[in-house]
Amino acid sequence: MSVRVAVLILSAVLLPGTFGCSGAEFGESAALPQGKHASLTDEFAAGRPLALPADMPLNLYDSQRRATAAGRAESSAAPEGRAACRVSADGVGTAAAEFQLGHVLDNRGQGPLKVTARFAVDYACRVEADPDDRSKPDDKLGLRLFIRDSNRRVLQGMMLTEVGQATGPREWSGRESHALDVVLEPGLAYYFVLAGKASVTGTEVSTASAEIDVRSFALELVPRE
């Protein structure tokens, strides 16, 4: 039995039948009804930082999953800042799971606001990887941060982890902090998102499994001059 995990690149095209839309990276299709958006407060506009989920629970916590035949998929996301996705295929079949975790804010003020978004992520990943089986589609696993507006323009983005081919089971973890600058224009909503995705394919001669566990996710928005 063997599996193969291919190198992830930020511009990778999603496998047919997995999540996301053509031409977009995973997680970018996340949407939140207008009535659930949060509004930037007067205190924030006056210079007070906004910490999430410390000051208020995250309002974007979505998960999806899909599996066929011998495939199995699980995913979850919680407003306290936790999320996970797990996929496996113990025979012929496919499995894909995805989550989006973050916050959606409207700038309902009269002018633009300069903001530094500080992300802190604590995560663990695992894959079963053996490069011998080259008869099946590549398996994929990825975890990324991005900021986009309600016009679906991605303003900032970065991959937190990407997997190369490996032999045997592999586990790793990370605690990362990143600061991304952005300008929030009035009249638009802004999505601050951590997105995770894993997809695998099993065949008659190979099995596959992968998982991402986000143990904590925090976001601090700091006004800039």
C-alpha positions in Angstrom: 0.0 0.0 0.0 1.3 3.5 -0.8 0.2 7.1 -1.2 1.7 10.1 -2.7 1.6 13.7 -1.5 2.6 16.2 -4.1 4.2 19.6 -3.5 1.6 22.3 -3.0 2.0 25.6 -4.8 -0.1 28.6 -4.2 -1.4 28.6 -7.8 -2.3 24.9 -7.9 -5.6 24.0 -9.6 -8.1 22.1 -7.4 -8.9 18.6 -8.3 -12.2 18.1 -10.1 -15.0 17.6 -7.6 -13.2 19.4 -4.7 -14.2 22.7 -3.2 -13.6 26.2 -4.6 -14.3 27.7 -8.0 -12.1 27.6 -11.1 -9.4 30.2 -11.1 -9.6 30.8 -7.3 -7.6 29.5 -4.5 -9.3 27.3 -1.8 -11.3 29.1 0.8 -11.9 32.3 -1.3 -15.5 31.3 -2.0 -16.4 31.6 1.7 -19.4 33.9 2.1 -21.3 35.3 5.1 -24.8 36.7 5.0 -24.9 40.5 5.3 -26.9 40.3 8.5 -24.0 38.5 10.3 -21.3 41.0 9.3 -19.7 42.9 12.2 -19.1 46.7 11.9 -15.9 48.5 12.8 -16.6 50.4 15.9 -16.1 54.0 16.8 -13.5 52.9 19.3 -11.5 51.2 16.6 -11.7 54.3 14.4 -10.4 56.3 17.3 -7.3 54.1 17.6 -8.3 51.2 19.8 -7.2 47.7 18.5 -9.8 45.0 18.0 -8.9 41.5 19.1 -10.7 38.4 17.9 -12.0 36.1 19.3 -11.1 37.9 22.6 -13.4 40.9 22.1 -16.1 39.0 20.2 -16.5 35.5 18.7 -15.4 34.9 15.2 -18.4 35.3 12.8 -17.0 33.1 9.9 -16.6 29.4 10.8 -17.6 27.2 7.9 -16.7 23.7 6.9 -17.4 21.4 4.0 -16.7 17.8 3.1 -17.1 15.3 0.2 -16.3 11.7 -0.2 -17.0 8.9 -2.7 -16.8 5.1 -2.4 -14.1 4.1 0.2 -13.3 7.8 0.9 -14.0 9.3 4.3 -14.0 13.1 5.1 -14.6 15.2 8.3 -14.3 18.9 8.9 -15.3 21.4 11.6 -14.8 25.0 12.6 -15.8 26.9 15.8 -16.2 30.6 16.7 -13.7 30.2 19.5 -10.9 29.8 16.9 -10.6 26.1 16.3 -10.9 24.1 13.1 -10.0 20.7 11.6 -10.2 18.6 8.5 -9.5 14.9 8.1 -9.6 12.8 5.0 -8.8 9.2 4.1 -9.3 6.6 1.4 -8.7 3.0 2.3 -9.5 1.7 -1.2 -10.9 3.1 -4.5 -12.4 6.4 -3.7 -11.9 10.1 -3.0 -12.2 12.4 0.0 -11.9 16.2 0.3 -12.5 18.4 3.3 -12.1 22.2 3.8 -12.7 24.8 6.5 -12.7 28.6 6.7 -12.2 30.4 10.0 -12.1 34.1 10.5 -14.0 37.3 10.7 -16.0 39.6 8.3 -16.1 43.3 9.0 -17.8 46.2 7.2 -16.3 49.7 7.0 -19.4 51.7 7.4 -17.5 54.9 8.0 -17.0 57.9 5.7 -13.4 57.2 4.7 -10.7 54.6 4.4 -9.0 53.0 7.4 -5.4 51.8 7.4 -5.1 48.6 9.3 -2.4 46.1 10.3 -3.9 42.6 10.6 -2.0 40.4 13.0 -2.7 36.7 12.7 -1.6 34.1 15.2 -2.1 30.4 14.3 -1.2 27.2 16.2 -1.7 24.1 14.0 -0.6 20.5 13.5 -0.7 18.4 10.3 -0.3 14.7 9.4 0.0 12.8 6.1 0.6 9.3 5.1 3.1 9.6 2.2 5.0 7.2 0.0 6.1 8.4 -3.5 6.0 4.9 -5.1 2.4 5.0 -6.5 2.4 7.3 -9.6 -0.8 5.8 -11.1 -3.2 8.2 -9.4 -4.0 11.9 -9.1 -1.9 13.9 -6.6 -3.1 14.2 -3.0 -3.2 17.8 -1.6 -3.0 19.5 1.8 -2.7 23.2 2.5 -3.2 25.9 5.1 -3.3 29.6 4.1 -4.2 33.1 5.3 -5.8 35.8 3.1 -7.6 39.1 3.2 -10.2 39.8 0.6 -13.0 42.4 0.1 -16.7 42.0 -0.8 -15.7 42.6 -4.5 -13.8 39.3 -4.2 -10.4 40.9 -4.7 -7.7 39.2 -2.6 -5.6 42.0 -1.1 -3.1 39.9 0.8 -2.4 36.2 1.1 0.2 33.7 2.1 0.6 29.9 2.4 1.4 28.7 6.0 2.4 25.2 5.1 3.0 23.1 2.0 3.9 19.5 1.7 6.6 17.9 -0.4 6.8 14.2 -1.3 7.9 12.1 1.7 8.3 8.4 2.6 6.2 6.9 5.4 4.0 8.8 7.9 4.9 12.4 8.5 3.7 14.8 11.3 4.6 18.4 11.9 3.2 21.5 13.7 3.7 25.2 13.8 3.0 28.3 15.8 3.1 31.3 13.4 2.5 35.0 13.7 2.1 37.3 10.7 1.3 41.0 10.2 -0.4 42.1 6.9 -1.2 45.7 6.1 -4.4 46.6 4.3 -6.5 49.7 3.6 -10.3 49.2 4.3 -12.3 51.3 1.9 -15.7 52.6 3.0 -18.8 50.8 1.9 -17.1 47.4 1.5 -16.9 44.2 3.7 -13.5 42.6 4.4 -12.8 38.9 5.0 -9.9 38.0 7.3 -9.6 34.2 6.8 -7.6 31.2 7.7 -8.5 28.4 5.2 -7.5 24.7 5.3 -8.0 22.0 2.7 -7.0 18.4 2.3 -8.0 16.0 -0.5 -6.8 12.4 -1.3 -7.5 9.6 -3.7 -7.3 5.9 -3.0 -6.8 3.2 -5.6 -6.7 -0.6 -5.7 -3.0 -0.6 -4.7 -2.8 2.5 -2.5 -4.4 4.2 0.5 -4.2 7.8 1.5 -4.9 10.0 4.5 -4.2 13.6 5.7 -5.4 16.0 8.4 -5.0 19.5 9.6 -5.8 20.5 13.2 -6.0 24.2 14.0 -5.6 24.4 17.8 -6.1 28.1 18.0 -6.5 31.1 15.6 -6.5 34.7 16.7 -6.7 38.0 14.8 -5.8 41.5 16.0 -6.7 44.5 13.9 -4.6 47.6 14.8 -5.3 51.0 13.3 -2.4 52.7 11.5 -1.7 56.4 10.8 
